[in-house]
Amino acid sequence: MAIKITDDCINCGACEPECPNSAIYEGAIDWRWRDKTKLSGKVIFPDGSETDADAYQQAYSDDVYYIVPGKCTECKGFHEEPQCKTVCPVDCCVDDPDHRETDEILFSRQEFLHS
């Protein structure tokens, strides 16, 4: 499953630089698929949907740091455990029950984002 950041976030920013996929963004900051990935231009995702990887997407949160579920791989292919959870001083990076995914899916996403 992906990780989410709860409202307990103190906006310290410790998690953001640790994410190998740039899936973590400061509240109210728009995000892009291309950030810290190999994606650029028109991208066709494995499910057949399309997007412009260079285009900004609307922030998921206005108040606290947030994680883009479609970019989160729980650090699979990079680290043994999610680095955001490791560095968070208030333990607000938690499993997201709304985005449960298998290791196979997470490794596949990592390959798609970085190949």
C-alpha positions as a Markdown table, in Angstrom:
| # | Residue | x | y | z |
|---|---|---|---|---|
| 1 | Met | 0.0 | 0.0 | 0.0 |
| 2 | Ala | 1.0 | 3.6 | -0.4 |
| 3 | Ile | 1.9 | 5.8 | 2.6 |
| 4 | Lys | -0.1 | 8.9 | 3.6 |
| 5 | Ile | 0.7 | 11.8 | 5.8 |
| 6 | Thr | -1.8 | 12.5 | 8.6 |
| 7 | Asp | -3.0 | 15.9 | 9.8 |
| 8 | Asp | -0.6 | 15.4 | 12.7 |
| 9 | Cys | 2.2 | 16.6 | 10.3 |
| 10 | Ile | 4.2 | 19.5 | 11.8 |
| 11 | Asn | 5.4 | 20.6 | 8.3 |
| 12 | Cys | 9.0 | 20.0 | 9.3 |
| 13 | Gly | 9.9 | 18.8 | 5.7 |
| 14 | Ala | 12.2 | 15.9 | 6.9 |
| 15 | Cys | 10.3 | 13.4 | 4.6 |
| 16 | Glu | 10.4 | 15.3 | 1.3 |
| 17 | Pro | 14.1 | 15.0 | 0.4 |
| 18 | Glu | 14.1 | 11.3 | 1.5 |
| 19 | Cys | 11.6 | 10.2 | -1.1 |
| 20 | Pro | 13.3 | 8.6 | -4.1 |
| 21 | Asn | 10.2 | 9.2 | -6.3 |
| 22 | Ser | 9.5 | 12.8 | -5.3 |
| 23 | Ala | 6.0 | 11.6 | -4.2 |
| 24 | Ile | 6.0 | 14.0 | -1.2 |
| 25 | Tyr | 5.2 | 17.6 | -1.6 |
| 26 | Glu | 4.6 | 20.5 | 0.7 |
| 27 | Gly | 1.0 | 21.5 | 1.3 |
| 28 | Ala | -0.5 | 23.8 | -1.4 |
| 29 | Ile | 2.4 | 23.0 | -3.8 |
| 30 | Asp | 1.3 | 21.5 | -7.1 |
| 31 | Trp | 3.2 | 18.4 | -8.3 |
| 32 | Arg | 4.4 | 16.8 | -11.5 |
| 33 | Trp | 4.9 | 13.2 | -12.6 |
| 34 | Arg | 8.3 | 14.1 | -14.0 |
| 35 | Asp | 9.7 | 15.3 | -10.7 |
| 36 | Lys | 12.6 | 13.0 | -9.8 |
| 37 | Thr | 11.5 | 10.3 | -12.3 |
| 38 | Lys | 12.4 | 9.4 | -15.9 |
| 39 | Leu | 8.9 | 10.4 | -17.1 |
| 40 | Ser | 8.6 | 13.4 | -19.5 |
| 41 | Gly | 6.1 | 14.6 | -22.1 |
| 42 | Lys | 3.1 | 12.5 | -23.0 |
| 43 | Val | 3.0 | 9.4 | -20.8 |
| 44 | Ile | 0.8 | 6.3 | -21.1 |
| 45 | Phe | 0.4 | 4.5 | -17.8 |
| 46 | Pro | 0.1 | 0.7 | -17.5 |
| 47 | Asp | -3.7 | 1.1 | -17.0 |
| 48 | Gly | -3.9 | 2.9 | -20.4 |
| 49 | Ser | -4.5 | 6.4 | -19.0 |
| 50 | Glu | -2.5 | 9.3 | -20.4 |
| 51 | Thr | -1.1 | 12.5 | -19.0 |
| 52 | Asp | 1.6 | 15.1 | -19.7 |
| 53 | Ala | 4.3 | 14.3 | -17.2 |
| 54 | Asp | 5.6 | 17.9 | -17.4 |
| 55 | Ala | 2.2 | 19.5 | -16.5 |
| 56 | Tyr | 1.5 | 20.5 | -12.9 |
| 57 | Gln | -1.2 | 18.6 | -11.0 |
| 58 | Gln | -3.3 | 20.1 | -8.2 |
| 59 | Ala | -2.0 | 19.6 | -4.7 |
| 60 | Tyr | -3.7 | 16.9 | -2.6 |
| 61 | Ser | -3.5 | 19.0 | 0.6 |
| 62 | Asp | -3.4 | 22.7 | 1.3 |
| 63 | Asp | -2.3 | 22.5 | 4.9 |
| 64 | Val | 0.3 | 19.8 | 5.4 |
| 65 | Tyr | 2.8 | 17.8 | 3.4 |
| 66 | Tyr | 1.1 | 15.1 | 1.3 |
| 67 | Ile | 2.1 | 12.0 | -0.7 |
| 68 | Val | 0.9 | 11.4 | -4.3 |
| 69 | Pro | -0.3 | 7.7 | -4.1 |
| 70 | Gly | 0.5 | 7.0 | -7.8 |
| 71 | Lys | 4.2 | 8.0 | -7.3 |
| 72 | Cys | 4.6 | 6.2 | -3.9 |
| 73 | Thr | 6.4 | 2.9 | -4.1 |
| 74 | Glu | 7.1 | 2.6 | -0.3 |
| 75 | Cys | 10.7 | 3.0 | -1.4 |
| 76 | Lys | 10.6 | -0.5 | -3.0 |
| 77 | Gly | 13.7 | -0.9 | -5.3 |
| 78 | Phe | 15.6 | 1.7 | -3.3 |
| 79 | His | 15.4 | 1.0 | 0.5 |
| 80 | Glu | 14.3 | -1.8 | 2.8 |
| 81 | Glu | 11.6 | 0.4 | 4.4 |
| 82 | Pro | 9.8 | 3.6 | 3.6 |
| 83 | Gln | 12.2 | 6.4 | 4.3 |
| 84 | Cys | 9.4 | 9.0 | 5.2 |
| 85 | Lys | 8.3 | 6.7 | 8.0 |
| 86 | Thr | 11.9 | 6.4 | 9.2 |
| 87 | Val | 12.6 | 10.2 | 9.4 |
| 88 | Cys | 9.3 | 11.5 | 10.5 |
| 89 | Pro | 9.6 | 12.9 | 14.1 |
| 90 | Val | 5.9 | 12.7 | 14.9 |
| 91 | Asp | 5.1 | 9.4 | 13.2 |
| 92 | Cys | 2.5 | 10.9 | 10.8 |
| 93 | Cys | 3.6 | 8.9 | 7.8 |
| 94 | Val | 1.4 | 5.9 | 8.0 |
| 95 | Asp | 0.0 | 3.1 | 5.8 |
| 96 | Asp | -2.9 | 4.3 | 3.6 |
| 97 | Pro | -5.7 | 1.8 | 3.8 |
| 98 | Asp | -7.3 | 3.5 | 0.7 |
| 99 | His | -4.3 | 2.5 | -1.4 |
| 100 | Arg | -3.4 | -1.1 | -0.6 |
| 101 | Glu | -1.0 | -2.5 | -3.1 |
| 102 | Thr | 1.2 | -5.6 | -3.4 |
| 103 | Asp | 4.9 | -5.6 | -3.5 |
| 104 | Glu | 4.6 | -6.7 | -7.2 |
| 105 | Ile | 2.6 | -3.5 | -8.0 |
| 106 | Leu | 5.0 | -1.3 | -6.0 |
| 107 | Phe | 8.1 | -2.8 | -7.8 |
| 108 | Ser | 6.4 | -2.4 | -11.1 |
| 109 | Arg | 5.6 | 1.2 | -10.4 |
| 110 | Gln | 9.2 | 1.8 | -9.4 |
| 111 | Glu | 10.4 | 0.4 | -12.7 |
| 112 | Phe | 7.8 | 2.4 | -14.7 |
| 113 | Leu | 8.8 | 5.7 | -13.0 |
| 114 | His | 12.5 | 5.1 | -13.4 |
| 115 | Ser | 13.1 | 3.0 | -16.5 |
